[in-house]
């Protein structure tokens, strides 16, 4: 475990991500690792829509929510004594997480336990990260209600 000095924890603020964040922070505290928590404003949601006031407002709302989530996680990390950096960026989550992975020793990421049509339609950021990351990936699985 001493090889894991820098841990990347992507989050989208979902319950699944919250579980992964807590476990990632606990691991970092246990082994003395530094953490970067990453929130990606998914530009795929808006890529085919011309920018207008509504899109600008939605994007601003997503940024505000992302910063709120990061601030809450930062407070938790501080309470736990974990050194944390936070980052909010725009793009496709899987691509940006993979790009960031070259600077880290481990990624801790959550995933839903989806199967069948739900998995086929939604896809899996986590699956693409596992396949393409430049470092090991710890997947925290939660059951979908």
N, C-alpha and C positions, 0 to 999 in steps of 0.2 A: 504493500500500500504506500510505501514511501515514494514510489514513482509518481504518484498522483499529487502533484504540487499545485496544479491549476485545473479547476473544474468549471466547465461551462454548463449552465442550467437554463435552457430555453423555457419560456412560459408564455401561455396565451391567456392566463387568468382563469382557466377552466378548473373544475374540481380535480380533474386528472392531473393537470399541471401543478396544482397546489400540493398534491400528495408527493409528486416528484421533487418539488422545490424543498419541502420539509425534509425529505430523505436525503437530498443532495446537501442541504445545509448541515444536517446531522453528521453525515459522512465527513464533510469538510472540517467540522469542529473536532471530530474524533481523530482525524489524521493530520490536522494542522494545515490544510490546503487553503489556498485563496480561491475565491469564486467570482465568476462573472455571470450575472443573470441577464438574459437577453429577451427582449420583447420585440417581435417583428410585426409591424403594421403591414398586413398582407395586401400588397398592391394588386394581386390577382383578383381581388374582389371588385376592383374598379378599372381594370385594364381595358375593358371594351366599352367604357362609358366616357363620353367626352366630359372634360372637367367643367363644372358649373357650380353655382352657389351650394346646391344640395350636396354634391360630392365633396366640395371643400369643407362643408360643415360636418359631414360624416367622417371624413379623414381627420379633422380636428378633434372630433369626439373620440375617435379611436386612439389618437395620440394622447389625449388627456386621460383616458381610461388606462392606457398602457403605463403612463407615468405614475398614476395613482397606484397601480399594481406593483410597480417597481419600488415605489416609496414604502409601501407596506412590507414588502419582502426585505428591504434594506433595514427597516426597524427591527424586524425579526432577527436578521443576521447580526445586528448590533447587540441585541439582547443575548444572543448565543455566543458572542465573541468571535464571530466569523468575519474575516476581512472580505468585503464584497465590493465589486464594481458593478454598475448597472449601465445598460445600453438599450436604447430604443432606435430601431432602424426600419427603413421601408424596403420592401421587396418581397420575394417569394421565400417563405419561411425555410423550407428544406434547403434551398440553394445557399441562403445566407448562413444557416447553421453549419452546413458543410464547409463553407468558406472560412468561417471562424474556427473550425475544429483544428486547423493546422497549428494554432497557437495554444492548444490545450492538451492536457494529459488524459482527460476523461470528459465525456458528456453524460449528464444525468437527465433523462427525458421521460416524460410520461406517455402512455398510450392507452387508448380505450380497448377493451376486449371485444372488438366488433368482429362479426363474421358475415358471410353470405353477401346479400345485396347491399346492406349498409356499408360494408367494407369496400365493396366494388365501386359504389357510387361516390363515397367520400374520399377514398384513397387514404394513404397514411404518410404523413410527414415523417413520422418516426421511422417507418420502414425505409424510406429513401435516405434518411440520415444514417441509419445502421449500415446500409449498403455502401455509402459513399464517404463517410467521415474518415478523416486522417488520424483519428485516435479511437481508443475503445469507447463503446457506448453502453451505459447501464440503462436498461429499459425498466421503468416502473409501471407495471400493468395494473389497471383498475377495471373492475367490471362495470359495464354500462347498464344503467338502471332501465 
